[in-house]
Amino acid sequence: MKIALDPYMHRHLPLTDLCRKAAELGYEYIELSPRDDFIPWWVRPRAHKERIAEFKKALSDHDVKLASVLPMYRWASPHEDERQAAVGYWKEAIRATVEMGCDTMNSEFGRGPSPDRSHRSNCCGGHFTHEHSESAWWRSMEELVPVFEKEGVTLNMEPHPEDWCETLHPAIDMLKTIGSPNVKFLYCAPHTFYFGDDMAKMIREAGNLIAHVHVADTYNHKASSGLRYIVNPPGAKVTVHQHMDIGNGEIDWDVFFGSLAAVGFDGIVTACVFGWEERADASGRFMRERIQHYVDKHFG
């Protein structure tokens, strides 16, 4: 099992210092989320050969490894120019990941077209729907799955609130339909109450498809008449969730780790706390200790 840090709260650090920081916080692995100097959000990777060489040296110098690389592209955009560009960016990101000596990537199903185009009507006069985004995503996967298989890279997929695919189902069904050993599922604990109420049951349903988990706490927004969050105006259509330190929310961590152990999980566990950058170091250290505690308790 690999316990990794998502260093998004440390993204201001140069890559060389990022490796030092991860080691200082007790991590042997990094899950590299989007950052402007390597793989930025939505656009072509900046991971040129010199930067890759510098990054690899820094990882080696501090005895840290890449557990996974996380790109975010508009591969589910119904606009064919955006989708084709995203597929090209994906291929570049896969190349950079392989050059880094990493065999795992993870991403989300995607939010469709870019915001300045998402409101426009399609050629038939109607607005784009999740069906259009799903169709675009399948076209992208038809191009990319053979590349993942050829390069020996595993892709771990996460349904994310506000994506065209937001929930446990149909995500698991679609990934199983692909039927590739190089396409797996990522269970994000902070999305648990968005997925449903029975975490143990959901983990059982995903079973050995789970190769990667994101760990952070969150509130059960369904409890207390749905008023764990207060938004104005009442009834506004918003998608809210948190990524907090373990113990600050309402996830039952014994159920979470115990259920993972029951399905034979032996993948990547990433600490994914966001939004508290003023205490990023303390959060990183705390999450490393807590994750190890539950791993030892349920997998030891």
C-alpha positions as a Markdown table, in Angstrom:
| # | Residue | x | y | z |
|---|---|---|---|---|
| 1 | Met | 0.0 | 0.0 | 0.0 |
| 2 | Lys | 1.2 | 3.5 | -0.9 |
| 3 | Ile | 0.4 | 6.4 | 1.4 |
| 4 | Ala | 0.7 | 9.6 | -0.7 |
| 5 | Leu | 0.3 | 13.3 | -0.2 |
| 6 | Asp | -1.7 | 15.5 | -2.6 |
| 7 | Pro | 0.5 | 18.6 | -2.4 |
| 8 | Tyr | -2.0 | 21.1 | -3.7 |
| 9 | Met | -1.8 | 23.2 | -0.6 |
| 10 | His | 2.0 | 23.4 | -1.2 |
| 11 | Arg | 1.7 | 24.2 | -5.0 |
| 12 | His | 3.5 | 27.5 | -4.5 |
| 13 | Leu | 6.7 | 25.5 | -3.8 |
| 14 | Pro | 9.1 | 24.7 | -6.7 |
| 15 | Leu | 9.0 | 21.0 | -7.6 |
| 16 | Thr | 12.5 | 20.5 | -6.0 |
| 17 | Asp | 11.3 | 22.0 | -2.7 |
| 18 | Leu | 8.0 | 20.1 | -3.0 |
| 19 | Cys | 9.9 | 16.8 | -2.8 |
| 20 | Arg | 11.8 | 18.0 | 0.3 |
| 21 | Lys | 8.5 | 19.1 | 1.9 |
| 22 | Ala | 6.8 | 15.8 | 1.3 |
| 23 | Ala | 9.7 | 13.9 | 2.9 |
| 24 | Glu | 9.7 | 16.4 | 5.9 |
| 25 | Leu | 6.0 | 15.7 | 6.4 |
| 26 | Gly | 6.6 | 11.9 | 6.5 |
| 27 | Tyr | 5.5 | 10.9 | 3.0 |
| 28 | Glu | 7.3 | 8.5 | 0.7 |
| 29 | Tyr | 4.9 | 9.2 | -2.1 |
| 30 | Ile | 3.3 | 12.1 | -3.9 |
| 31 | Glu | 0.1 | 12.2 | -6.0 |
| 32 | Leu | 0.9 | 15.1 | -8.3 |
| 33 | Ser | -2.2 | 17.2 | -8.8 |
| 34 | Pro | -2.4 | 19.9 | -11.4 |
| 35 | Arg | 0.2 | 22.7 | -11.1 |
| 36 | Asp | 1.2 | 25.4 | -13.6 |
| 37 | Asp | 4.8 | 24.2 | -14.1 |
| 38 | Phe | 4.2 | 20.6 | -14.9 |
| 39 | Ile | 0.6 | 19.6 | -15.8 |
| 40 | Pro | -1.7 | 22.6 | -15.5 |
| 41 | Trp | -5.5 | 22.6 | -15.3 |
| 42 | Trp | -7.1 | 22.1 | -18.7 |
| 43 | Val | -4.2 | 23.0 | -21.0 |
| 44 | Arg | -1.2 | 21.2 | -22.6 |
| 45 | Pro | 1.5 | 19.9 | -20.1 |
| 46 | Arg | 4.5 | 22.1 | -19.4 |
| 47 | Ala | 6.6 | 19.0 | -18.5 |
| 48 | His | 9.5 | 19.5 | -20.8 |
| 49 | Lys | 12.6 | 17.3 | -20.7 |
| 50 | Glu | 14.7 | 19.6 | -18.5 |
| 51 | Arg | 11.9 | 19.9 | -15.9 |
| 52 | Ile | 11.3 | 16.2 | -15.9 |
| 53 | Ala | 15.0 | 15.6 | -15.3 |
| 54 | Glu | 15.0 | 18.1 | -12.4 |
| 55 | Phe | 11.9 | 16.6 | -10.9 |
| 56 | Lys | 13.3 | 13.1 | -11.1 |
| 57 | Lys | 16.5 | 14.2 | -9.4 |
| 58 | Ala | 14.7 | 15.9 | -6.6 |
| 59 | Leu | 12.5 | 12.9 | -6.0 |
| 60 | Ser | 15.6 | 10.7 | -5.8 |
| 61 | Asp | 17.5 | 13.1 | -3.6 |
| 62 | His | 14.7 | 13.1 | -1.0 |
| 63 | Asp | 13.8 | 9.4 | -1.4 |
| 64 | Val | 10.3 | 10.2 | -2.5 |
| 65 | Lys | 8.4 | 8.6 | -5.4 |
| 66 | Leu | 5.4 | 9.5 | -7.6 |
| 67 | Ala | 2.4 | 7.3 | -6.7 |
| 68 | Ser | 0.2 | 8.9 | -9.3 |
| 69 | Val | -0.2 | 11.9 | -11.7 |
| 70 | Leu | -3.5 | 13.7 | -11.9 |
| 71 | Pro | -4.4 | 15.6 | -15.1 |
| 72 | Met | -7.7 | 17.4 | -15.6 |
| 73 | Tyr | -8.8 | 17.9 | -19.2 |
| 74 | Arg | -12.1 | 18.5 | -21.1 |
| 75 | Trp | -12.2 | 15.0 | -22.6 |
| 76 | Ala | -15.9 | 14.9 | -22.1 |
| 77 | Ser | -16.6 | 18.2 | -24.0 |
| 78 | Pro | -19.3 | 17.9 | -26.7 |
| 79 | His | -17.3 | 20.5 | -28.6 |
| 80 | Glu | -15.2 | 18.3 | -30.8 |
| 81 | Asp | -12.3 | 20.8 | -31.0 |
| 82 | Glu | -12.1 | 20.8 | -27.2 |
| 83 | Arg | -12.4 | 17.0 | -26.9 |
| 84 | Gln | -9.6 | 16.4 | -29.5 |
| 85 | Ala | -7.3 | 18.9 | -27.8 |
| 86 | Ala | -8.0 | 17.2 | -24.5 |
| 87 | Val | -7.1 | 13.8 | -26.0 |
| 88 | Gly | -3.8 | 15.3 | -27.3 |
| 89 | Tyr | -3.0 | 16.7 | -23.9 |
| 90 | Trp | -3.8 | 13.4 | -22.3 |
| 91 | Lys | -1.3 | 11.7 | -24.6 |
| 92 | Glu | 1.4 | 14.2 | -23.6 |
| 93 | Ala | 0.6 | 13.7 | -19.9 |
| 94 | Ile | 0.9 | 10.0 | -20.3 |
| 95 | Arg | 4.3 | 10.4 | -22.0 |
| 96 | Ala | 5.5 | 12.7 | -19.2 |
| 97 | Thr | 4.2 | 10.2 | -16.5 |
| 98 | Val | 6.0 | 7.3 | -18.2 |
| 99 | Glu | 9.2 | 9.4 | -18.4 |
| 100 | Met | 8.9 | 10.1 | -14.7 |
| 101 | Gly | 8.9 | 6.4 | -14.1 |
| 102 | Cys | 5.3 | 6.4 | -12.8 |
| 103 | Asp | 2.8 | 3.8 | -13.8 |
| 104 | Thr | -0.4 | 5.3 | -12.4 |
| 105 | Met | -2.6 | 8.3 | -13.3 |
| 106 | Asn | -6.0 | 9.4 | -11.9 |
| 107 | Ser | -8.6 | 11.8 | -13.0 |
| 108 | Glu | -12.3 | 12.7 | -13.0 |
| 109 | Phe | -15.0 | 12.0 | -15.6 |
| 110 | Gly | -15.1 | 15.7 | -16.4 |
| 111 | Arg | -17.4 | 18.7 | -16.4 |
| 112 | Gly | -18.0 | 18.9 | -20.2 |
| 113 | Pro | -17.2 | 22.1 | -22.2 |
| 114 | Ser | -15.3 | 25.1 | -20.9 |
| 115 | Pro | -17.5 | 27.6 | -18.9 |
| 116 | Asp | -17.6 | 30.2 | -21.7 |
| 117 | Arg | -19.1 | 27.6 | -24.1 |
| 118 | Ser | -21.2 | 25.4 | -21.8 |
| 119 | His | -24.2 | 27.7 | -22.1 |
| 120 | Arg | -24.4 | 27.6 | -25.9 |
| 121 | Ser | -26.9 | 25.5 | -27.7 |
| 122 | Asn | -25.9 | 22.5 | -29.8 |
| 123 | Cys | -26.5 | 22.2 | -33.5 |
| 124 | Cys | -29.9 | 20.7 | -33.0 |
| 125 | Gly | -31.1 | 23.8 | -31.1 |
| 126 | Gly | -31.1 | 22.3 | -27.6 |
| 127 | His | -28.6 | 22.7 | -24.7 |
| 128 | Phe | -25.8 | 20.2 | -24.1 |
| 129 | Thr | -26.8 | 17.4 | -21.6 |
| 130 | His | -25.0 | 14.8 | -19.7 |
| 131 | Glu | -25.7 | 12.4 | -22.5 |
| 132 | His | -23.7 | 14.6 | -24.9 |
| 133 | Ser | -20.8 | 14.6 | -22.4 |
| 134 | Glu | -21.0 | 10.9 | -21.9 |
| 135 | Ser | -20.9 | 10.3 | -25.6 |
| 136 | Ala | -17.8 | 12.5 | -25.9 |
| 137 | Trp | -16.1 | 10.8 | -23.0 |
| 138 | Trp | -16.6 | 7.4 | -24.6 |
| 139 | Arg | -15.0 | 8.6 | -27.8 |
| 140 | Ser | -12.0 | 9.8 | -25.8 |
| 141 | Met | -11.7 | 6.5 | -23.9 |
| 142 | Glu | -11.8 | 4.6 | -27.2 |
| 143 | Glu | -8.7 | 6.5 | -28.2 |
| 144 | Leu | -6.9 | 6.6 | -24.9 |
| 145 | Val | -7.5 | 3.1 | -23.3 |
| 146 | Pro | -5.2 | 1.5 | -26.0 |
| 147 | Val | -2.5 | 4.1 | -25.1 |
| 148 | Phe | -2.8 | 3.3 | -21.4 |
| 149 | Glu | -2.5 | -0.4 | -22.1 |
| 150 | Lys | 0.4 | 0.0 | -24.5 |
| 151 | Glu | 2.4 | 2.2 | -22.0 |
| 152 | Gly | 1.6 | 0.0 | -19.0 |
| 153 | Val | -0.2 | 2.9 | -17.2 |
| 154 | Thr | -3.2 | 2.4 | -15.0 |
| 155 | Leu | -5.9 | 5.0 | -14.9 |
| 156 | Asn | -8.0 | 5.4 | -11.7 |
| 157 | Met | -11.3 | 7.2 | -12.3 |
| 158 | Glu | -13.2 | 9.3 | -9.9 |
| 159 | Pro | -16.8 | 10.5 | -10.2 |
| 160 | His | -16.9 | 14.0 | -8.9 |
| 161 | Pro | -19.7 | 16.3 | -7.8 |
| 162 | Glu | -20.7 | 18.5 | -10.7 |
| 163 | Asp | -19.2 | 16.2 | -13.3 |
| 164 | Trp | -21.5 | 14.7 | -15.9 |
| 165 | Cys | -20.9 | 11.5 | -13.9 |
| 166 | Glu | -21.2 | 12.3 | -10.2 |
| 167 | Thr | -22.1 | 9.1 | -8.5 |
| 168 | Leu | -20.9 | 5.6 | -7.6 |
| 169 | His | -23.4 | 4.3 | -10.2 |
| 170 | Pro | -23.1 | 4.5 | -13.2 |
| 171 | Ala | -19.4 | 5.1 | -12.7 |
| 172 | Ile | -18.6 | 1.5 | -11.6 |
| 173 | Asp | -20.8 | 0.0 | -14.3 |
| 174 | Met | -19.1 | 2.1 | -17.0 |
| 175 | Leu | -15.6 | 1.2 | -15.8 |
| 176 | Lys | -16.5 | -2.5 | -15.7 |
| 177 | Thr | -17.9 | -2.1 | -19.2 |
| 178 | Ile | -14.6 | -0.9 | -20.5 |
| 179 | Gly | -13.2 | -4.2 | -19.2 |
| 180 | Ser | -9.5 | -3.1 | -19.2 |
| 181 | Pro | -7.1 | -4.1 | -16.4 |
| 182 | Asn | -5.6 | -0.7 | -16.9 |
| 183 | Val | -8.8 | 1.2 | -15.9 |
| 184 | Lys | -9.8 | 1.1 | -12.2 |
| 185 | Phe | -11.9 | 3.0 | -9.7 |
| 186 | Leu | -11.0 | 5.8 | -7.2 |
| 187 | Tyr | -13.2 | 6.0 | -4.1 |
| 188 | Cys | -13.1 | 9.6 | -2.7 |
| 189 | Ala | -14.1 | 9.5 | 0.9 |
| 190 | Pro | -15.1 | 13.2 | 1.1 |
| 191 | His | -17.8 | 12.4 | -1.6 |
| 192 | Thr | -19.3 | 9.6 | 0.5 |
| 193 | Phe | -22.5 | 11.3 | 1.6 |
| 194 | Tyr | -23.0 | 12.5 | -2.0 |
| 195 | Phe | -22.8 | 8.9 | -3.2 |
| 196 | Gly | -25.1 | 7.5 | -0.5 |
| 197 | Asp | -25.6 | 6.6 | 3.1 |
| 198 | Asp | -24.1 | 3.1 | 3.4 |
| 199 | Met | -20.3 | 3.5 | 3.0 |
| 200 | Ala | -19.6 | -0.2 | 3.7 |
| 201 | Lys | -22.1 | -1.3 | 1.1 |
| 202 | Met | -20.7 | 1.1 | -1.5 |
| 203 | Ile | -17.2 | -0.1 | -1.0 |
| 204 | Arg | -18.4 | -3.8 | -1.2 |
| 205 | Glu | -20.1 | -2.9 | -4.5 |
| 206 | Ala | -16.9 | -1.4 | -5.9 |
| 207 | Gly | -14.9 | -4.3 | -4.6 |
| 208 | Asn | -11.6 | -5.1 | -6.2 |
| 209 | Leu | -12.2 | -2.4 | -8.8 |
| 210 | Ile | -11.0 | 0.1 | -6.1 |
| 211 | Ala | -7.3 | 0.8 | -6.7 |
| 212 | His | -7.0 | 4.2 | -5.2 |
| 213 | Val | -8.7 | 6.2 | -2.4 |
| 214 | His | -8.7 | 9.9 | -1.4 |
| 215 | Val | -8.8 | 10.5 | 2.3 |
| 216 | Ala | -10.3 | 13.6 | 3.9 |
| 217 | Asp | -13.2 | 14.2 | 6.2 |
| 218 | Thr | -16.6 | 15.8 | 5.3 |
| 219 | Tyr | -20.0 | 16.6 | 6.8 |
| 220 | Asn | -23.1 | 14.5 | 6.1 |
| 221 | His | -25.1 | 17.1 | 4.2 |
| 222 | Lys | -28.1 | 14.8 | 4.3 |
| 223 | Ala | -28.3 | 14.9 | 8.1 |
| 224 | Ser | -30.2 | 17.6 | 10.2 |
| 225 | Ser | -32.7 | 18.3 | 7.4 |
| 226 | Gly | -29.9 | 19.0 | 5.0 |
| 227 | Leu | -28.7 | 22.0 | 6.9 |
| 228 | Arg | -25.1 | 20.9 | 7.5 |
| 229 | Tyr | -24.4 | 23.6 | 4.9 |
| 230 | Ile | -26.4 | 26.8 | 4.7 |
| 231 | Val | -26.6 | 28.5 | 1.3 |
| 232 | Asn | -28.6 | 31.5 | 0.1 |
| 233 | Pro | -31.1 | 31.7 | -1.4 |
| 234 | Pro | -32.6 | 28.6 | 0.2 |
| 235 | Gly | -32.9 | 25.8 | -2.4 |
| 236 | Ala | -30.1 | 27.2 | -4.6 |
| 237 | Lys | -28.7 | 24.5 | -6.8 |
| 238 | Val | -25.1 | 24.2 | -5.5 |
| 239 | Thr | -22.8 | 21.2 | -5.0 |
| 240 | Val | -20.9 | 21.6 | -1.7 |
| 241 | His | -18.5 | 19.3 | 0.1 |
| 242 | Gln | -15.3 | 19.6 | 2.2 |
| 243 | His | -11.9 | 18.0 | 2.3 |
| 244 | Met | -11.0 | 18.4 | 6.0 |
| 245 | Asp | -8.6 | 16.7 | 8.4 |
| 246 | Ile | -9.7 | 13.3 | 9.7 |
| 247 | Gly | -11.9 | 13.8 | 12.8 |
| 248 | Asn | -13.3 | 17.2 | 11.7 |
| 249 | Gly | -16.2 | 15.7 | 9.8 |
| 250 | Glu | -18.6 | 12.8 | 10.0 |
| 251 | Ile | -16.9 | 9.9 | 8.1 |
| 252 | Asp | -16.7 | 6.7 | 10.2 |
| 253 | Trp | -13.0 | 5.9 | 9.5 |
| 254 | Asp | -13.1 | 2.5 | 11.1 |
| 255 | Val | -15.9 | 1.5 | 8.7 |
| 256 | Phe | -14.0 | 3.1 | 5.8 |
| 257 | Phe | -10.7 | 1.3 | 6.4 |
| 258 | Gly | -12.3 | -1.9 | 7.7 |
| 259 | Ser | -14.4 | -2.1 | 4.5 |
| 260 | Leu | -11.4 | -1.5 | 2.3 |
| 261 | Ala | -9.5 | -4.3 | 4.1 |
| 262 | Ala | -12.5 | -6.6 | 3.7 |
| 263 | Val | -12.4 | -6.3 | -0.1 |
| 264 | Gly | -8.6 | -6.8 | -0.2 |
| 265 | Phe | -7.6 | -3.2 | -1.1 |
| 266 | Asp | -3.9 | -2.8 | -1.6 |
| 267 | Gly | -3.6 | 0.4 | -3.6 |
| 268 | Ile | -2.9 | 4.1 | -3.2 |
| 269 | Val | -4.2 | 6.1 | -0.2 |
| 270 | Thr | -3.8 | 9.8 | -0.7 |
| 271 | Ala | -4.2 | 12.5 | 1.9 |
| 272 | Cys | -6.4 | 15.1 | 0.1 |
| 273 | Val | -7.1 | 18.0 | 2.4 |
| 274 | Phe | -7.7 | 21.4 | 0.8 |
| 275 | Gly | -8.7 | 24.9 | 1.9 |
| 276 | Trp | -6.5 | 25.3 | 5.0 |
| 277 | Glu | -3.3 | 26.4 | 3.4 |
| 278 | Glu | -2.4 | 28.5 | 6.5 |
| 279 | Arg | -1.8 | 25.1 | 8.3 |
| 280 | Ala | -0.8 | 23.0 | 5.4 |
| 281 | Asp | 2.3 | 21.5 | 7.1 |
| 282 | Ala | 0.4 | 20.6 | 10.3 |
| 283 | Ser | -2.4 | 19.1 | 8.3 |
| 284 | Gly | 0.0 | 17.0 | 6.2 |
| 285 | Arg | 1.7 | 15.6 | 9.3 |
| 286 | Phe | -1.5 | 14.9 | 11.0 |
| 287 | Met | -3.1 | 13.1 | 8.1 |
| 288 | Arg | 0.0 | 10.9 | 7.6 |
| 289 | Glu | -0.1 | 9.8 | 11.2 |
| 290 | Arg | -3.9 | 9.2 | 11.2 |
| 291 | Ile | -3.8 | 7.2 | 7.9 |
| 292 | Gln | -1.0 | 5.0 | 9.2 |
| 293 | His | -3.0 | 4.5 | 12.4 |
| 294 | Tyr | -6.0 | 3.1 | 10.6 |
| 295 | Val | -3.9 | 1.1 | 8.1 |
| 296 | Asp | -2.1 | -0.6 | 11.0 |
| 297 | Lys | -5.4 | -1.2 | 12.8 |
| 298 | His | -7.3 | -2.7 | 9.9 |
| 299 | Phe | -4.6 | -4.1 | 7.6 |
| 300 | Gly | -1.9 | -5.2 | 10.1 |
